[in-house]
Structure formats: C-alpha cells, structure tokens
Amino acid sequence: MRKPMDISEIETGVVGLGMMGSSIAVALCIAGHPVKAVAPVKNELENAKKTIAQLLQHAADSGLLQQSKPHYWKRITLSEDYSILQNCRLVQECVIEDKNAKSRVYQKIADQTKVDTVISSNTSAIPVSILQDMVPEPGRFLGIHWAEPAYMTRFMEITKGEKTADSHANWVYELAHLWGKEPTFLQKDIRGFVTNRLMYAVYREIFHLIESGETSIEDTDKAFRYDAGSWMTFMGIFERMDQMGLSDFRETFQRVFPKLSNTSRVPEMMQEMVAGKVRGVQQARGLYAYSPEEARAWENAFAKFNKEIYQLADNYQKIKNE
C-alpha cells in the first residue's frame, strides 16, 4: 500500500524550458506541485511563457484541469535565476544532450538546493551513472524519462544509476503514480533504457527494408500503424504474445531472427536529413512532403489524438484491473 503524500506541499523544479521541459513543468503543476522553472539559455524564458500557455490551454481543452488556468499559472514560477530552486525537493534537468552543458547545470542546481534534494535528468542518450558523478552527493541522482506530451501520457521510465540511493528512487517511484503514470522502474542503468532500445530496433529494421528496396516509407508506416498500432495502447508485447497463444513463436523466431538487420551504421537517408537540417512537421520538410497547412493540420490532429488515446488507455486499464 502506498503512503499518502500531499504533493501540494512538495516544490519541484525544472531546468531547461524547451518543449519537453515546458511540458514537464505543466505535468508537475497539473499533478498538484508548486513548480519552479528555470530557463538556462538566453531568450528561452519568453518562448517558455508562450509554450506553457499553449500547453495549459491544450490540457484545459483535453479536460485535464481540475481548476482554472490562472490557478495553475500562479503555481508556476518562471525565472533565469537558479535561486528559486532553494526549497525544491525534486529538480528535473531537461537541457541538451551534452555532458558539459549538463555538468554546468547540475553544479548550479546543487549550489542552490539542499544536499538531499533529488536531482534527475530526462536524458535518453547519456547513461545515468555517468551523469550522477557530476553531482555532489550522487546518491540523490536518477533518471526520470518522460514522453511528450508529459501531462497526457502514462509512460515514464525511472532509472537508477550505480550510486542512486534506494530511498530516493523509491520516493520518486511513489510520486510518479500520483502524477498519473504507470512507471517502469529500472534497477540497472542500461544504455537507451527500455523504450528507446525497443524503438531503435524498429527504426533500424525499417530503414534496412527501405534501403534494400523491399518496401516504401508509406507501406512501412501503414504496416506499423494498422498492426502494432491497433493493440499497443491496450496491451504490451508480452501480453500480446499471451493473447496470441505462444505456440508458434519459437519457430517464427528461428526463421525470422537471422534475417533481421544488425547493422550499427546510421542509415544514409537519416544522415542526409540531418545534413540538410530537415525538421519534419516543425519545418514542413521531412521523410514526407508537407505544405505548411498540412503540417499544422497534422499537429492539430495529433493533439486531438493524444487526448482521446489517453482517455481510452485509462478506461481500458481500469477494465483490465477490475
């Protein structure tokens, strides 16, 4: 049985207010925390104000707010000054995936917070065990990996580094349930965590099939969307295997596994996209061709989908648990 916590009295901090950091700030605020949000990059503060306003409106439109928008705005403090973090019991770092940049941020956080303040990173690229050595009292450091939009997804990975204290990790795990998450608790710091390793295995195979001329981008997306996409919100991979009966999987594995790509090379197509500074829907240029109007329509449709899929997943999880 989980111990009751009054999260309205637990101040939380977010450092780094790009799209992900702003989304996390909104998620923590909606959950009930007072939030202290620091913009460490020049000109980030003004953009963050606009982004957070848009995200709060999206949350309101999705029926996630129990109070008025002004109520939540009053509980989010935005600043470029790290001193606002002094009473935070948890601070989430969301800056770029650069060890030097993160190290500077951690020192500034540590300078302003108590020695038992939990410091966490949303990193998906740098091992937690490496990052925690940049922090005074590394036992208080761990990974908290969110999905976007942070306030509308049930996903979360909590990852211990080699030196993370169980007490801090367990406390965050309990908090995560109060944030409306169904967290994965990784006792060991593995490169890429779970969700990234699963998805990058998919990315490698689809690029291999396309570069080999076996299929097209459009047909690959249709196969993924209409097969796996039809059941993934309802059940996980092992639940799906149980649902299908298990009997044929051994033979299928034996036949298919040797045929899968195991390359460590970055696909040529992706190298070209990065070299051309292509940003997908954000720029109306990507693996698909978009007009600006189509890109905006895509974003609006995805926002509506997020609302509906969140509610659908919540409803069916309750039914499964009855």
N, C-alpha and C positions, 0 to 999 in steps of 0.2 A: 504494500500500500504506500502511495507516495505521500510525503509530508506536505501539508498545506504551506504555501508561501504567498505572501502579499507582495506581488510584483510591482504594485503601485509605489512601493517604498524602495524599490531596487533601481538605482540610477544606472543606466547603461550608456556607453559611449560608442560612437562610430567615427573612425578617422579615414577619410577618403570618400568624397561625395560625388563620384561619377554615378552612372546609372545604377550599378549594383549597390554601392554604399548608400545612396539615397533610398533605394528600395528596402534595404535592411533597416534603415532608420525608421521608415514608415511602418515596417512589420513590427519592430520592437515597441513603437509608440501605440499602434493599434492593440497590441497584446496587453498594454497597460503600464509599460515602463515610462518614467521620465527619460528623455533621450538628449544627450549632449553630443552634437555632431560637429566635427572639426574638418574644415577644408584646408588641407595642407599645401595645395597647389594654387598658384596665382590665378585669379579670375574664376576659380571653381565655386566660390561662395555664391555669387549671383546666379550662376547656372543651376546650382543646387536648390536654391529657393524656388525657381521655376519648376524644376523637375519634381521636387517634393510636393508642390501644389498640384501638379498634374497627377501624381500617383495617389495622393489623398482623394482627389476627385474620382479617379478610377476605382479606388476602394469604396468610396461612397456609392457610386453607380452600381457596384457589384454587391451592395448590401452587407458590407463587412464592418461598417462603422456603427458602434452602439451609442455614440454621442455625436454632437455636431462637429463639423470640420474645425471651427475655431477652438473647440475643446482640445483637439489633438495638436493644433498649431501651438497652443500655449505650453504644451509639454515637450516641444522640440526646441532646443536652443541651438542656434547655428552661429558658428564663430570661426575665426582663424587662430584663436588663442587656445592653446592646449590646457591652460589652467582651468577651463570649465570642466575638465575631466576629474578634478580632485576628489570628488565624492562618489565616483563611479565604482561599482563592484565588478563590472564586466566591460571591457573595451574591445570592440571588433575593428580590426585593421582591414581596409579594402583599397589599398593603393596598388600601383602597378607591380607586375611580377618581376621585380628587380631586387636582388638581395641587398644591395647598398641602400636603395631607397627605403626598403622596409626596416633595415637596421637603424637608420636615422629616425624614422617614425617611432620605433619601439623605445628608443632612448628618450625621446620627448614625452612619450606616454608615461614611461617609468618615472621620469623626473617630476611628474605632476600627480601621480596616483600612489595609493598605499601599497605596501610590499605584498599584500595578499589580494590585490586586485587581479582578477583573471584577465589575461591578455590573449586574444585569439586572432587568427587570420582566416580570411576567406580564400586563401590560396588554393589553386588547383594544379600548380606546377612545381612548387618548391617543397621538399619534404619538411614536415613539421619539426622533426628532430634537428634539422639544420637551423631553422628559424629560431627555435627556442633558446639556442645557445647565444643569440644576440640580445637576450632579455635578462636583466637582473632577476634572480630567483626564477630560473627556468621551469621549475615545477608547476608554476601557475599558468604556463603557456600551453595552448592546444589549438587544433584546427576546428573551425566551425564553417562548414561549406554549405552555402545556401544555393537555391535555384531561383531563377528570375521568372516572374516577379516574386520577391521574397515573401510578400504578405498574402500570396494566393496559391502557394504550393505546399504540399505536405512533406516534401523532400527535405532532408537535412542529413549531412554526414558530420559526426563528431569524431575527431581523430586524436588519439594520444600520441605524443612524441615519446622518445625513450625516457625522458625525465619528468613527464607530466605526472603530477600527484593524483592518485585515485580520487581524493576528496574533491578536487576542483573539477575533474572530468565528470564525476557522478552528479555534482551540483548542476553543471551545465546540462547534462542529460535530463535531469528533472525539469529544469527550466524549459527545455525545448518542447516538452509536452504541453506546457502552459502557453507556448507560442502557437499551438495548433499543428505541431509537426509530429511525424512518425519517424523519429531519428534512427539512423544507423550508427551504431557505436563501434568504432574500430579501435581495438585494443593495441594494434600494432600500426606503425606509420609505414604504409606501403605507397610506393610512387604511383600517383594518379588516383589513389583511393579506389573505391569500388565503381561508382557510376562512370567516372572518366575512362577507366580501363574497359568497361563494357562497351561504351560508346565508341571509343577509338578503335576497338577491334572491328566494330561495324564499319566505321569510316575507312579503315584500311581495306576491307574486303570490297566495299562498293567502288572505291577508286580503282582497285585492281580489276574489277569486272568491266568498268567503263574504259580504262586504258587498254584492256585486252580486246576491246571491241565486242564483248559478249552482250552488252546491254546499253541502254541510254540513261541519261540522268532522269528523264521523265518516267521511264518504266521502273527504274530503281525506286524512285520516290513512291510510285503507285504501289509497288510490291510491299514496301515497308509500311506505308500508311494504312493499306487495307487489310494486311495480315496482322503483323505485330500491333499496329495501331488500334486494331479493333478489340484487343483484350488487355493491353498493358495497364490501363488505368484500373481495371478490375482485379487483376491478379499479377503476381510476379512470375519470374521464369520457372522456378521450381514448382510453384502452384500450377502453372500451365502444363508442365510435364506430368504432374499427378492427374490433372484433369483429362489429359490425352491417353493415359493408361500405361505409360512407361515401356511397354513390351518391345516396341520397335526401335527404341533409341540406341541401343548398343550397336546394332547392325548399321544403322544410319551413321553413327559416329565413325565407325570403322571405314565406311565408304567415303564419307564427305571430308572428314578432318584432313586427310593427306592432300586434298585438292585446294584447301584454303591458303590464301596468301600469308606468308610470314615475313614479308619484306620489312626492312627498317628504314627504307627510303621515303622521303616526303614526296607525295605524288606530284608529277610535273604540272598538272593542272592547278594544284594549290600553290605551287611555287610561282606560277605565272600570275595568279590572282593577287598574291601578296606583293610581288614586284610591281604590279600595276596599281597598288594601293586601292584595290577594289573593296568596298564595304557592304556589299549586299543590299538589303532593303533600305538601310540607312542612307545609301547613296543612289539607290535605284540602278545599281550595276552589280551583278554578281554571277553566280552559276546560271541563273536565269536572266532574261532581259525584262526590265520593268519600265513603264512610264512612271513619272512622279506620282501621277494619280493612282496607278495600280499599286505602287509601293505604300502609299497612305492607306488605301483600302485594305491591303494585306495586314498592316499594323492594326487597324481598327478591328478587323475580323479576328485577329489573334487575341486582342484584348477581350473581346466578347467570348471567344472560345475558352480563355483562361477562367473566366467567371463561371461558365457552365460546367467545365470539366472539374473544377474544384468542388462545386456543389454535388456533382454526380459522384465523384470519388468518395466524398464524405458520406453521402446517403448509402451507397452500397457497402462501405466499410462497416457502417452501423448494422446493416442487414446481415453481413457475414459474421459479425460478433454476437448476434442475438442467440 
